[in-house]
Amino acid sequence: MPGEYMEYLYETHMHTSEVSGCAVSTAAEQVCAYKKMGYTGIIVTDHFLNGNSTCPFRLPWEEKMGRIVAGYSKAKEEGDKVGLDVYLGWEFTIKGSDLLTYGLDIGFLLSNPNLDKLNIEDYSRLIRENGGYLAQAHPYRDSWYIEHKFPVDHHLIDGIEAYNAMDTDKANRLALEFAEFHNLPMQAGSDSHNAGIKRYSGIKLRKKANDIFDIIKAIKANEVELLTSGAHG
């Protein structure tokens, strides 16, 4: 990619134990870890209701959404203390396909009850009509819980996670090839569930983002450098 990049590092895919049932580190622990590693900011992408979420299903929608953003809220509070920018996102799951969703807020969530019941076409349309951004995470991951082990229709997404630090070299290579074939913007993420991970990832920006829309704009314009480290497998 052209140009020299400053060390403005951003995590695009991470989880907190407050919301994601598979995570072991709290929001505050994650923030401290990323700050120590020299990141400029993180996007908290906890699992939504249709993924591995800790949120009880019988709660009223408003309470559910309060719980869904709890990890972000605690991370933001800690980030403000230590000097790490924290942005809201979530990981929306449909038949095992995980869609990283950025650019929308709690107001959007509160205004769309039963969001978790939408099919992928309706979800994509709703998110994008409201100014949000969708990237498929680890599109070639092979795991027992994934019903659809391939990328979704490329017309339904804005970008691809071409590198996931928790995925295999083969899966990452296929994701990269898919993104290149369909000319989709690429991003990379750690998929961190644990503040003690050995492999980490993310993106580098040329300048510090003022908000999450600066990050989205940079990804869409292919003005990011993918931070990669040795994957397993």
C-alpha positions in Angstrom: 0.0 0.0 0.0 1.3 3.5 -0.8 2.6 5.9 1.8 4.2 5.6 5.2 1.9 4.7 8.1 2.2 6.1 11.6 1.6 3.8 14.5 -2.1 4.5 14.9 -3.2 1.0 15.7 -6.9 0.0 15.9 -8.4 -3.3 17.0 -11.5 -4.1 14.9 -12.7 -7.3 16.5 -12.6 -8.1 20.3 -14.9 -9.3 23.1 -15.5 -8.7 26.8 -16.7 -11.2 29.4 -19.5 -8.9 30.4 -21.4 -9.7 27.2 -19.7 -12.5 25.2 -20.1 -15.9 26.9 -16.9 -17.2 25.3 -14.7 -14.3 26.6 -12.6 -14.6 29.7 -11.4 -11.1 30.2 -13.4 -8.1 31.4 -13.7 -4.9 29.4 -11.3 -3.1 31.8 -8.7 -5.9 31.4 -9.0 -5.8 27.6 -8.6 -2.0 27.6 -5.5 -2.2 29.8 -3.9 -4.9 27.6 -4.5 -2.9 24.4 -3.2 0.3 25.9 0.0 -1.6 27.0 0.4 -3.0 23.5 0.4 0.6 22.0 -3.0 0.6 20.4 -4.7 3.9 19.7 -8.2 2.5 19.9 -10.5 -0.6 19.8 -13.9 -1.5 18.5 -15.8 -3.6 21.0 -17.6 -6.3 19.0 -19.4 -8.4 21.6 -21.7 -11.2 20.4 -25.2 -10.1 19.7 -28.3 -12.0 21.0 -28.1 -14.5 18.2 -24.5 -15.4 19.1 -22.7 -16.5 22.2 -24.2 -13.8 24.4 -24.6 -13.7 28.2 -27.8 -11.7 27.9 -31.0 -13.5 29.2 -33.6 -13.9 26.5 -36.6 -13.2 28.6 -35.7 -9.6 29.4 -37.6 -6.7 27.8 -35.8 -5.4 24.6 -34.6 -2.2 26.3 -32.9 -4.2 29.1 -31.4 -6.6 26.6 -29.8 -3.8 24.6 -28.5 -2.3 27.8 -26.7 -5.5 28.5 -25.5 -5.9 24.9 -23.6 -2.6 25.1 -22.4 -3.1 28.7 -19.0 -4.3 27.6 -18.6 -1.3 25.4 -19.8 1.1 28.1 -17.3 -0.3 30.7 -14.5 -0.3 28.1 -15.3 3.3 27.2 -15.2 4.3 30.8 -11.8 2.6 31.3 -10.5 3.9 28.0 -11.3 7.5 28.9 -9.2 7.0 32.1 -6.1 5.5 30.4 -6.2 7.3 27.0 -7.5 4.6 24.7 -10.3 5.4 22.2 -13.2 2.9 22.4 -15.9 2.5 19.8 -19.1 0.5 19.7 -19.7 -2.4 17.4 -21.2 -5.9 17.7 -20.9 -9.3 16.1 -24.2 -10.4 14.5 -24.6 -14.1 13.8 -26.8 -15.7 11.1 -26.4 -19.5 10.6 -22.9 -19.2 12.0 -21.9 -16.4 9.7 -20.5 -13.6 11.8 -21.0 -10.0 10.7 -19.0 -7.2 12.3 -21.3 -4.2 12.5 -20.0 -0.7 13.0 -21.3 2.9 12.8 -24.6 2.6 14.7 -25.4 3.3 18.3 -27.6 2.3 21.2 -30.4 4.5 19.8 -30.5 2.3 16.7 -30.6 -0.9 18.8 -33.5 0.4 20.9 -35.4 1.4 17.9 -35.3 -2.0 16.3 -36.8 -4.7 18.5 -36.4 -8.2 17.3 -33.3 -7.2 15.3 -31.9 -10.6 16.0 -34.7 -12.3 14.1 -33.9 -10.8 10.8 -32.4 -12.8 7.9 -29.2 -11.7 6.4 -30.8 -9.8 3.5 -33.0 -7.8 5.7 -30.3 -7.2 8.3 -27.9 -6.0 5.6 -30.4 -3.6 4.1 -31.4 -2.2 7.5 -27.8 -1.6 8.7 -26.7 0.0 5.5 -29.8 2.1 5.1 -29.1 3.6 8.5 -25.4 4.4 7.7 -23.8 1.3 9.2 -21.0 -0.8 7.9 -20.8 -4.6 7.7 -17.7 -6.8 7.4 -17.8 -10.6 7.5 -15.5 -12.0 10.2 -13.4 -15.1 9.5 -15.5 -16.2 6.5 -13.8 -19.5 6.0 -13.6 -20.6 9.7 -14.4 -24.3 10.0 -16.1 -25.0 13.4 -19.0 -27.1 14.7 -21.3 -24.2 15.3 -21.0 -22.7 11.8 -23.8 -23.9 9.4 -22.6 -21.9 6.5 -18.8 -22.2 6.3 -18.3 -19.9 3.3 -18.6 -16.1 2.7 -22.0 -14.6 2.4 -23.1 -13.0 -0.8 -20.5 -10.2 -1.4 -23.3 -7.8 -2.3 -24.6 -7.9 1.2 -21.4 -6.8 2.9 -19.1 -3.8 2.8 -15.8 -5.5 3.7 -14.1 -8.7 4.7 -11.9 -9.7 7.6 -9.0 -10.9 5.4 -6.9 -11.7 8.5 -8.1 -13.1 11.8 -5.4 -13.8 14.4 -7.3 -16.7 15.8 -7.8 -18.4 12.4 -5.7 -20.7 10.4 -3.3 -19.6 7.6 -5.5 -21.5 5.1 -8.7 -19.8 6.2 -7.0 -16.4 6.1 -5.6 -17.0 2.7 -9.0 -17.9 1.3 -10.5 -14.8 2.9 -7.9 -12.6 1.3 -8.5 -14.3 -2.1 -12.2 -13.8 -1.8 -11.8 -10.1 -0.9 -9.4 -9.6 -3.8 -11.7 -11.4 -6.3 -14.7 -9.3 -5.4 -12.7 -6.1 -4.8 -14.0 -5.8 -1.3 -12.2 -3.6 1.3 -10.1 -5.6 3.7 -9.5 -5.4 7.4 -7.8 -7.5 10.1 -8.6 -8.3 13.7 -7.5 -10.2 16.7 -10.8 -11.7 17.6 -9.5 -11.4 21.2 -11.5 -13.0 24.0 -8.6 -13.0 26.4 -6.3 -10.1 27.4 -3.4 -12.5 27.5 -3.5 -13.6 23.8 -0.1 -14.2 22.1 -1.3 -13.3 18.6 -2.9 -10.0 17.9 -3.9 -8.0 14.9 -5.8 -5.0 13.7 -5.3 -2.1 11.3 -2.9 0.8 11.0 -4.2 4.2 9.9 -2.2 7.1 8.5 -3.7 9.5 11.0 -5.6 9.3 14.3 -9.3 8.7 13.8 -11.7 11.3 15.3 -14.5 8.8 15.4 -15.5 5.3 14.1 -16.6 6.8 10.8 -13.0 7.8 10.1 -12.0 4.2 10.6 -14.8 3.0 8.3 -13.9 5.5 5.7 -10.2 4.4 5.8 -11.1 0.8 5.4 -13.5 1.5 2.5 -10.8 3.6 0.8 -8.2 0.8 1.3 -6.1 3.3 3.3 -5.2 0.9 6.0 -2.4 -1.5 6.6 -3.3 -4.9 7.9 -1.4 -5.9 11.0 -0.7 -9.6 10.8 1.1 -12.0 13.1 1.8 -15.8 12.8 -1.5 -17.7 12.7 -1.7 -21.3 13.7 -2.6 -24.3 11.6 
